[in-house]
Amino acid sequence: MNLERILAIQPDLIIISDQDEALYDQLSKIAKTIIVPMSENWQDTIMLARIIQNNRMDGSFCKQNH
């Protein structure tokens, strides 16, 4: 994962899988970072990320998953 590239795009939210949990501290210095559990089914993982993003946009998501 290229942290300089992530920093350059100035995200306001970073969603990572639990496989990248070791990068959480570094990423959370760039933007709010949420860890989602990796599923065997990649569609489930994408759906969970979309739910988090949609809830965050309407203000109903207020807690990090960590």
Secondary structure, DSSP 4 states (H G I P E B T S, - for coil): --HHHHHHH--SEEEEEGGGGGGHHHHHTTSEEEEE---SSHHHHHHHHHHHHHHHHTT---S---
